[in-house]
Amino acid sequence: MSTTQAINNVQWLPGLSAGTGNRDQQLVSPVLRQLGANARISLSMNGAMLEVWRAAWDAPSTVIFNPVVVPAVRVGGIWLFQETVNALDRPPWSQSPLDIARAAVSHRLSRMAELPQGVYTQHALMVPWGDFAHEIGLIQKLSQVPIPQKGVVHAPQAKVLTFLMGILTGITHLKDLNEGPHPLAHDWAAIRAWGLVSLAHYTGVSRTLASCDQETVEAIVQVLDEVSQPFVDQEVCLLRQRNSPSIIDLDLAPRRVSDTSTTFPDAEFGWQSDEVGLGYDAALATLASPTYGRLFLVGFHHPRNTVSLPRLQKMVLAAEDRLGVRPRRRTELVEQRLQELEKTLSQRQGWLAAQLDKQKALTAQLDTVPEDIARLEAEVAALEAICRAQDRKAKPHSQLAKARRRLGAAQKKLEKALQYLQQAQRAAVTHRKRLEHFQAEHAKLTEHLARLQADNESNPDPVIIILRIDAGFGTGPNITWLAEMGYIIYTKARNAQVAARLKAMVQPHTRWTRVGKNAEMTAWGEQRISNCPYPLTVALERFHTPDGLKHSALIAYRDDGQTLTLPAWFDFYNGRQTIEAGIKETNVVFKMHPLKMRSRGGILLREQFSLFAANFVRWAAVWLDERVSRSNRRFDDALTRVKAMVRVGANTSAWVVSETEDLLVRFDETGAYPGVELRLAGTWRVRPPILPRKKVHDFDFGDESAPGCT
């Protein structure tokens, strides 16, 4: 409360002289200037009784004195006890943080009585969103998550909920909860609508997030998934009723931090925004929703490595788990691969056997050749001795010359046999290694086939799911695995050599189809790329730019007998910009970029809460549309845009008024949506707030809290 507000609470003091002889003069004490923004003093006199209500520090709440009997001090025309003056002179920060927090809770517990007259809020949409959060069970379930931290005035679960509330209002820094332009910590109506009494200081929220270990984070994520699942199931059911395929987009969102920072846990260098940077990769999957436009299904941090298949597999399986449905696995493709692999195995086994037989023959040869060489060496030595004795030279066709030639041939034969044996041994080792590799691949593929067959047996009602993935996942092994898992695939080739090969296939008579303002496409069927055994439909797209033509290769796999025209293919694949818009939304609206949390628990929860908030605002918009009793075109438009709801609707002013059974949220005439009214049940008015489960004294909190709770 400002000094001006404090002055308005000073009452007339009949019977006490102010030093001027005018007993009707309003008395203002200079002490009021020392009370700060939270001071409130009310003075009244009945005879010789003076009551002083003071701010939440150490001055006694009621002072009774007779100036004739009890010594008093006149301060600026007001008679006060000396100890009262001393207490009022004490600065408010002399109070401990615990006492300040308790005083804030006690004060706000009593504010429910103000609702019939109306309570002002600067975070209008946070009030109905609190109602919605209660209705879907979010607040109740989060309040039951075990968190390894002690709660005295604010429960650790309340601090985690505070973090989510801050994200929903689009705070840039955690300290904006208390020190922002319109601090959420000072907005009683918004706070109470979310089941809290007051907000902990942002430093306490930060400590709670840092105390959240992996087990706690997983428990909180499980709550978010449980709350989200009915909405996902509703959209899947709606798609099935319409006989429409489910469209899932997959992408990686870079969460970059300063390249020189050493305080972000587990941060790694990787490719981000066309350059190498330090940070994290968030693996995301979204569903194209007929009701909400886009729903995040999966979001988790994954180690930044170059092997994309394990990451893709984890994303797809997690998305299937959230959807609760999956396509029919194409076991016939795996059986086809097994047949081809068995042929390769048979061929390799034959090659290995041939090399082993060759080794055996050469080994046997090496057992006899040395004996022949020894015999021939003795024969040559004897013939040489005869020639020396007869003192004659060996002629070219003499017995000695022939024996020498036979000896040389035997020696060469021995040398060649050793070389051939070494070659056969090396070839056998190579064939054996490759054979072991193919045998391991065969075993792995056999296990994969058994798993897919089991999936089909337990999936009597499969669905059609289309995956749109970017070029980072457009590799041969990824496409192979997705095809066998039963997905229809649209992607871009990761390897630039694919586009180069397609460019080489273009002939002067090749027909190009215009698909965009500066884009053209041409396509071929039954094409193959490296490391993918299945025929694919490929297309080459070219863009006319000021720098010349730019090319890229599109890839599609589907076996349902349907094909898209080239313009439809171009538009459909570019429709995956919906997930890119979702990534931008988390960065711009919910402030995921640049990343500011520096604790492992805080980083993980910020990721999960930002994705959940993007879904929550969309669900709440549909729910809220039925509760608008008075609207205007601007507000109707805001209910279709997440950015407008968060940046404007959740940060604009309104009056919250409790009526007989309902709660009315009336947007202020000076706010963004003047005259708009929302009629709510406001069931949070009768719910007990979230307070620590700890025994405290009765005087710590007001009547609104349950006995034994803080």
MOURNOR-V987416 format. One record per backbone hydrogen bond with DSSP energy under -0.5 kcal/mol. NH is the residue of the N-H (numbers start at 0). CO is the residue of the C=O. Records with the same first field share a line. If there is no record, write none. Layout:
NH->CO + CO
This chain:
5->1
6->2
7->3
8->4 + 5
9->6
13->11
15->12
22->20
24->21
31->28
32->29
33->30
34->31
38->0 + 35
41->52
43->50
45->48
47->45
48->45
50->43
52->41 + 50
53->51
56->54
64->47
66->64
68->65
69->65
72->79
74->72 + 77
75->73
77->74
79->72 + 77
84->80
85->81
86->82
87->83
88->84
89->85 + 86
93->90
94->91
99->95
100->96
101->97
102->98
103->99
104->100
105->101
106->102
107->103
108->104
109->105 + 106
110->107
111->108
112->109
113->110
114->111
116->113
117->113 + 114
118->655
120->653
123->651
124->648
125->122
126->122 + 123
127->123
128->124
129->125
130->126
131->127
132->128
133->129
134->130
135->131
136->133
137->132
138->132
140->136
141->137
142->138
143->140
144->141
148->146
157->154
158->154
159->155
160->156
161->157
162->158
163->159
164->160
165->161
166->162
167->163
168->164
169->166
170->165
175->172
176->173
177->174
178->174
179->175
182->179
184->176
185->182
186->183
187->185
190->186
191->187
192->188
193->189 + 190
194->191
195->190
196->197
203->200
204->200
205->201
206->202
207->203
208->204
209->205
210->206
211->207 + 208
212->210
216->212
217->213
218->214
219->215
220->216
221->217
222->218
223->219
224->220
225->221
226->222
227->223
228->224
229->225
230->227
231->227
232->228
233->229
234->230
235->231
236->232
237->233
238->234
239->235
240->236
241->237
242->239
243->238
245->463
247->245 + 465
248->285
249->467
250->283
252->281
253->251
254->279
255->253
256->277
260->257
264->262
266->263
267->278
269->276
271->269 + 274
274->271
276->269
278->267
279->254
280->301
281->252
282->280 + 299
283->250 + 281
284->297
285->248
286->294
287->246
288->286 + 292
292->288
293->291
294->286
296->284
297->284
299->282
301->280
304->302
307->305
310->306
311->307
312->308
313->309
314->310
315->311
316->312
317->313
318->314
319->315
320->316
321->317
322->318
323->319
329->483
330->328
332->329
333->329
334->330
335->331
336->332
337->333
338->334
339->335
340->336
341->337
342->338
343->339
344->340
345->341
346->342
347->343
348->344
349->345
350->346
351->347
352->348
353->349
354->350
355->351
356->352
357->353
358->354
359->355
360->356
361->357
362->358
363->359
364->360
365->361
366->362
367->363 + 364
368->364
369->365
371->367
372->368
373->369
374->370
375->371
376->372
377->373
378->374
379->375
380->376
381->377
382->378
383->379
384->380
385->381
386->382
387->383
388->384
389->385
390->386 + 387
391->386
397->394
401->397
402->398
403->399
404->400
405->401
406->402
407->403
408->404
409->405
410->406
411->407
412->408
413->409
414->410
415->411
416->412
417->413
418->414
419->415
420->416
421->417
422->418
423->419
424->420
425->421
426->422
427->423
428->424
429->425
430->426
431->427
432->428
433->429
434->430
435->431
436->432
437->433
438->434
439->435
440->436
441->437
442->438
443->439
444->440
445->441
446->442
447->443
448->444
449->445
450->446
451->447
452->448
453->449
454->450
455->451
456->452
457->453
458->455
462->325
464->462
465->245
466->487
467->247
468->466 + 489
469->249
472->469
473->470
474->472
478->474
479->475
480->476
481->477
482->478
483->479
484->480
485->482
486->481
487->464
488->556
489->466
490->554
492->552
493->473
497->494
498->494
499->495
500->496
501->497
502->498
503->499
504->500 + 501
505->501 + 502
509->506
511->509
512->520
514->518
515->518
519->541
520->512
521->539
523->537
526->535
531->528
535->526
536->555
537->523 + 535
538->553
539->521
540->538 + 551
541->519
542->549
543->517
544->542 + 547
547->544
549->542
551->540
553->538
554->490
555->536
556->488
568->564
569->565
570->566
571->567
572->568
573->569
574->570 + 571
575->572
576->573
577->574
578->575
579->575
580->576
581->577
582->578
583->579
584->580
585->581
586->582
587->583
588->584
589->584
591->585
592->586
594->255
602->598
603->599
604->600
605->601
606->602
607->603
608->604
609->605
610->606
611->607
612->608
613->609
614->610
615->611
616->612
617->613
618->614
619->615
620->616
621->617
622->618
623->619
624->620
625->621 + 622
626->623
627->624
628->626 + 676
629->676
635->631
636->632
637->633
638->634
639->636
640->637
644->640
645->641
646->642
647->643
648->643
649->644
650->647
651->648
653->120
654->665
655->118
656->654 + 663
657->114
658->656 + 661
662->679
663->656
664->662 + 677
665->654 + 663
666->664 + 675
667->652
670->667
674->666
675->672
676->629
677->664
678->626
679->662 + 677
684->681
685->682
686->683
689->194
690->688
693->691
699->696
700->697
704->701
708->705
709->691
